[in-house]
Amino acid sequence: MITIKEIAMYIKKNKTLVKHNGTYHRALETSQHIYYVNHEEGDENGCCVMYNRKMELVSDNYFAYVGLMEDLTNGTYSWISPKMKENAILYNEQEGLEENEKIIIK
């Protein structure tokens, strides 16, 4: 039988998480959270999964997405994946974004 700890170590090592609705890639890290994002999922309710630094699930719904966007727009992240950075640049190029809505790219 596979334990939760073994699953967490696998996810951390491989930087991907496969769920029923697709593959989630390690996208962003902060001092408190690690975010996995399915870049092909357009629904804010299902595109993001948030873990704490012990790899315990914090959220896998809209609240994970809100946390991700807050950390991106506040610049409180310590690491960003190349794909997430590429998406952040595209996001910032949208017309009509207020300056405080833009993602801080480091």
Contacts in CASP RR format, 6 or more apart in sequence:
PFRMAT RR
TARGET T0000
AUTHOR 0000-0000-0000
METHOD contacts of the structure
MODEL  1
MITIKEIAMYIKKNKTLVKHNGTYHRALETSQHIYYVNHEEGDENGCCVM
YNRKMELVSDNYFAYVGLMEDLTNGTYSWISPKMKENAILYNEQEGLEEN
EKIIIK
8 51 0 8 1.000
8 54 0 8 1.000
8 55 0 8 1.000
8 56 0 8 1.000
9 55 0 8 1.000
11 17 0 8 1.000
11 36 0 8 1.000
11 51 0 8 1.000
11 55 0 8 1.000
12 55 0 8 1.000
15 25 0 8 1.000
15 26 0 8 1.000
16 23 0 8 1.000
16 24 0 8 1.000
16 25 0 8 1.000
16 26 0 8 1.000
16 36 0 8 1.000
17 23 0 8 1.000
17 24 0 8 1.000
17 36 0 8 1.000
17 49 0 8 1.000
18 24 0 8 1.000
19 38 0 8 1.000
19 49 0 8 1.000
19 60 0 8 1.000
21 38 0 8 1.000
21 41 0 8 1.000
21 46 0 8 1.000
22 38 0 8 1.000
22 40 0 8 1.000
22 41 0 8 1.000
23 38 0 8 1.000
24 36 0 8 1.000
24 37 0 8 1.000
24 38 0 8 1.000
24 48 0 8 1.000
24 49 0 8 1.000
25 36 0 8 1.000
25 37 0 8 1.000
25 38 0 8 1.000
25 39 0 8 1.000
25 81 0 8 1.000
25 83 0 8 1.000
26 34 0 8 1.000
26 35 0 8 1.000
26 36 0 8 1.000
26 81 0 8 1.000
27 35 0 8 1.000
27 36 0 8 1.000
27 37 0 8 1.000
27 39 0 8 1.000
27 68 0 8 1.000
27 80 0 8 1.000
27 81 0 8 1.000
27 83 0 8 1.000
27 84 0 8 1.000
28 34 0 8 1.000
28 35 0 8 1.000
28 37 0 8 1.000
28 68 0 8 1.000
28 71 0 8 1.000
28 72 0 8 1.000
28 77 0 8 1.000
28 79 0 8 1.000
28 80 0 8 1.000
28 81 0 8 1.000
28 84 0 8 1.000
29 35 0 8 1.000
29 77 0 8 1.000
29 78 0 8 1.000
29 79 0 8 1.000
29 80 0 8 1.000
30 71 0 8 1.000
30 76 0 8 1.000
30 77 0 8 1.000
30 78 0 8 1.000
31 53 0 8 1.000
31 76 0 8 1.000
31 78 0 8 1.000
32 52 0 8 1.000
32 53 0 8 1.000
33 50 0 8 1.000
33 51 0 8 1.000
33 52 0 8 1.000
33 53 0 8 1.000
33 58 0 8 1.000
33 67 0 8 1.000
33 71 0 8 1.000
34 50 0 8 1.000
34 51 0 8 1.000
34 52 0 8 1.000
34 53 0 8 1.000
34 55 0 8 1.000
35 48 0 8 1.000
35 49 0 8 1.000
35 50 0 8 1.000
35 51 0 8 1.000
35 64 0 8 1.000
35 67 0 8 1.000
35 68 0 8 1.000
35 71 0 8 1.000
36 48 0 8 1.000
36 49 0 8 1.000
36 50 0 8 1.000
36 51 0 8 1.000
37 47 0 8 1.000
37 48 0 8 1.000
37 49 0 8 1.000
37 68 0 8 1.000
37 84 0 8 1.000
38 46 0 8 1.000
38 47 0 8 1.000
38 48 0 8 1.000
39 47 0 8 1.000
39 83 0 8 1.000
39 87 0 8 1.000
41 47 0 8 1.000
44 62 0 8 1.000
44 65 0 8 1.000
45 61 0 8 1.000
45 62 0 8 1.000
45 65 0 8 1.000
46 60 0 8 1.000
46 61 0 8 1.000
46 62 0 8 1.000
46 64 0 8 1.000
46 65 0 8 1.000
47 65 0 8 1.000
48 60 0 8 1.000
48 64 0 8 1.000
48 65 0 8 1.000
48 68 0 8 1.000
49 57 0 8 1.000
49 59 0 8 1.000
49 60 0 8 1.000
49 64 0 8 1.000
50 57 0 8 1.000
50 58 0 8 1.000
50 59 0 8 1.000
50 60 0 8 1.000
50 63 0 8 1.000
50 64 0 8 1.000
50 67 0 8 1.000
50 68 0 8 1.000
51 57 0 8 1.000
51 58 0 8 1.000
52 58 0 8 1.000
58 64 0 8 1.000
70 76 0 8 1.000
71 77 0 8 1.000
72 88 0 8 1.000
72 103 0 8 1.000
72 104 0 8 1.000
73 100 0 8 1.000
73 101 0 8 1.000
73 102 0 8 1.000
73 103 0 8 1.000
73 104 0 8 1.000
74 104 0 8 1.000
75 103 0 8 1.000
75 104 0 8 1.000
75 106 0 8 1.000
77 106 0 8 1.000
80 88 0 8 1.000
80 105 0 8 1.000
80 106 0 8 1.000
85 105 0 8 1.000
88 103 0 8 1.000
88 105 0 8 1.000
89 105 0 8 1.000
91 97 0 8 1.000
91 102 0 8 1.000
91 103 0 8 1.000
92 102 0 8 1.000
92 103 0 8 1.000
92 105 0 8 1.000
END
